[in-house]
């Protein structure tokens, strides 16, 4: 397996506001676990132990939450950025850590169950300079469209194309990359840069092999409050299952997940699909369905919540859960 990985965690999480006003996006709780923990456990599941994480927005809180990674069986190092260096600049800054061989690059704001071992075998069989893990493109999806041909190559990336081998199909980039050190030849050594514009577009233009590994498994973006709620509900209901983090033993009947501590009135009605964070207080006569309560939230007696996300500072109700 690839020896090392980097997780991109420096973004501002603007689409997820106001939730990211309280926590950096990688620490937003999903089924009572920090979002970034899912990516870290995926790497550990596939034998990758050395991980670097770039930091910016509320970065000290990420460092405090994860520490050196020992509790997750990992060795985590950090790369604080001020100003933000972009997806390319962040990688370039960590060149000495990453350039020893094939490495994995992951966005820190999604859930995936991709088989990284299979992706790496495909990457090496293709003799690719870079492999993007892609998903079938959902009709009408509001994401950047890529195209992949029958030979497994990315034939369209933004405005750049290459000749296709056989038929092409539209695909969606998952935010997971497998890269060879040659990528550093295309990135400025210092300052801001973009892995897409400065890396992949130029690599394809110059004829380097950029492949696409198709993953048919679950993939969830956590970009907006609606997508965030949808991801929680999908995990609670069992609609989405992640082999590297089985939640079934912790989820009670009707998809209820209870955190530690706090107080839950026996007369409260919970479910279906409710996350109660650590230290929450839920009063009598409360009815909560299809909702997420962050740690430390207090819900007054007689409250009614449905399709809501409640934090210590915000109460978002009537969300249309998406996934």
N, C-alpha and C positions, 0 to 999 in steps of 0.2 A: 504494500500500500504506500501511497505518498507519505512522506515522513512528517511534513509540516503543513500548517494551514493558517490562514488569516481570516478573521471575521471583520467585516466593515460595520463599525458601530458608532461612527462619528457624526452621523446626520442629525438634523434638527427635528425630524419627525413632524414636519409642519402639517401634513395631511391628517395626522392623528390628534391634533389639538382639539380640545383643551387638555386631553389626557397627558400629553407630553410636556405640559407646563409643570406637572407635579413630579414626573419621573422621566428619565431618558427612555426612548422607545425600547431599547434592549431589555429594560427592567420592567416594562409593563407586564403585569401578571396575567398569564394565560393558564386557566385551570390551576390557579394558585402556585404557579411556577414562573420565574422570570422568562420572558420570551426568548432571550438569548440562550437559556439553558437547553432548549430543545436542539439548537444547532450544535452546542457543545457536546451534548450527549450523542448526537448523530455522529460526530467526529470520533468520539471515544468508542462508539459501537463498531466502528470500522477500523479501529486500531491506530488512530492518529492521536498522539498524545501532546505534541508541542504546538501550541496555538498562540498567535499574536492577535491582539485586538486594538484597533485604533480608537481614539477617544476624542471627543470635543464637548458636545452639549451635555452638561451635568456628568462629565466623564469620571470625576472622583467617586460618584455614587456607584458607578459600574465597577470600578476597581475595589471599592469597599465590599460590595456584594459578592464578588467572585474570588477575591484574594488571589492566591497563587494557583488556584485550580485544583489543589490536592483533593478537596472533597468530591470532585467529579472525576478523579483519576487522571488529571491533566496537568501540564506545566504551562501556565498562562503568563505571557508577558504583555506589556502595554506600550502603545505608541501615542502619546498625547499630541494633538495637533491644534495649533493656534497661530494662524488661521487654518481652516479646513483645507486639506490638500487635494480633495477629490479622490475618486476611485483609483485613478492612476498614480497620483502623487503619494497617496497613502501606501501603495504597494512599493513604489520606488524608494521611499524612505526606509522600508524594511528589506531592501535588497540583500543585505548581508545575512539576514535570517532566512530568507526564502530561496536563494539562488542555488542551493546545493543539489536540486533535482526537481522532479515534478512536485508541484504544490497545489493545494486546494484553496480557493478563494470563495467566500460565502457572504451574501448579504445577511445582516443580523436581524432582519425584520420579517422573516417568513417561516412557515412550517413545512417540512418536507420529510418524506420517508425514502428518498432516493437511495438506491444501492450504490454506494460510492465505489465498492469493489468492482462491480460490473462496469461502472462508468470508467474506472481507471483501465480495466482490461480493454475496453473499446478504444480509449484514448491511445493506448500503446499499440494496439493492432492497426489503428489508422496512421500511426506515426505522426500524430498531429502536434502542431506547435501549441495549440490551445483547443480545448473542447468545452463547449457550453452545454450544460444540462438543460434540455428543453422539454416542453410539454405540448401536447396537441393544442392547437389554438381554438379556444371556445368562440363560437360565432358571436359577433357583436362585442367582443371583449375590448375594453379601452386600453389596450397595451400596445407597445411597439411590435409590429409584425416582423418576424424573421422568416426566411425560407430555407428549407433543407432538402437536399436531393436524395435520390435512392442510394447513392454512394456513401451517404452519411456526412456530407459536407454542407456547411453553411454557404448558401449561394447568394443570399441577400442579407446585408446588415446595414440598416439605415439606407444611405444613398449608394452604397457600394455593392457591386454584384460580381460574380464569377461564373464562368460557364458551368452549366448543370450536367450531371450524369443521370439521365433518365428523368422521370417526373419529379416535380418539386411539390412540397406541401407546406402550408403555413404552420409555424410553430411559435411558441411563447417561451421566452427565456425565463428560467426559474430563479436566477440569481446565484447559481452555483457554477463555478468554473474550475477546470483542471488546466494548469498552465506549466509550460516549460520556461526555463530561465531566459530563453530568447526574447520573451516579451519585454525584458528590460532594455533591449536595444531600441525599442520604439517609444519608450517613455522618457520624458525629461528627467534628469537626475534630481532636480530640485524644483520646488514650487508646485502649483496646482496643475493637474492634468486629469484626463478622463480615460479610463480603460477602453471605453467604446470608441471614442473619436481618435485618440492618439495610439491606441493599441490595435483593436480588432479591425477598424476600417483600414488603417495603413498596412496591417499584416495581410489582409485579403487583397488589397491593391497591389502589393508586391509579390503575391503568389504564394505566401506561406499557407500551409494547410490548417484551416480552422474548421473543426468538426462539430457536429451536434449529436449528443447522446439523448435519445428519446426516453423519458421517464413517464410511464403511464400511471404511476402511483399518486397518492394525495399530495397536493401542493396548495398552500394557502398564503395569500398576501395578507398582511395585517396593517394595511396602509391607512384605513379610515376607521372611525368609531363603529360604523356599520360592519365592516369587515372584521374588526376586532371582536365584536359581539358574536358574529357568525362563526368565527373560529372556536371560540369558547363553547358555543352550543353544539358545534359539530363534534368536538371531543367528548362532551358530556353524553351526547346521545349515541355515541359509537359510530356515527356516520363516518368519521375519520379515525383511523387507528394507526398508531406509530409504533413499529416494532421495537424501537430503541427506548421507548418510554411508555410502558403499559399502565394506563390509569384505571383499568377496570376494577382493581381491588379496592381503590379508594372511593370510587363513585357509588353512591347508595342508590336505592330504588328511586325511580323517576328522574334519574340523572342529577342527583343532588351531591355536590362536593362540599364538604365542611372543612374549614380550616381549624387551626388549633386555638384553644382558649376562647375568650369571649363568652357571650351568653345568648342562648336561643330559647325563647319562651316555648314551652310545650304546646301551646295553642297556636303557634305560628304555622301557616300552611306553606310548604315549600315544594316547588316543582310543577311542571317538569323543567329540567335543565336550569339549575341554579348553582352558581358558585358563591359560597360564603367565605370571605377571606379570614385570615387569622385575626383574632381579637375583636370580631364584630359583635355588636349587640342588636338583637332583633326582638322587638317588643311583642306583646300579646295581640292577637287578632290580626296579625300581619299576613298578607298573601303576596308571595313573590314567585313569579314565573319567568322563565327565559331571560334571566338577568345575571349580572355579575356585580358582586360587592367586593370592593378592594379592602385590604386589611384596615382595621380600625374604624370602619363605618358604623354609625348608629342609625337604626331605623325605628322611628317612633311607632308606638302602638297604633294599630288600626290602619297602617299604611298599605297601599296597593301598588305593586310594581310589576310591570310587564315590559319585556324588551327594553331593559334599562341597564345602564352602567352607572354605578354610584361609587364615587371616590370621596375621600375626606373633604375635598374642596368643590366637587362638581357632581351634578345629578343630571344625567342625560337620559331622557325617557322617550318612549315611542320610537325607538330606533328600528329601522328595517334591516334585520340581520342579513348579511350577505356572505357568501363564500364561494 
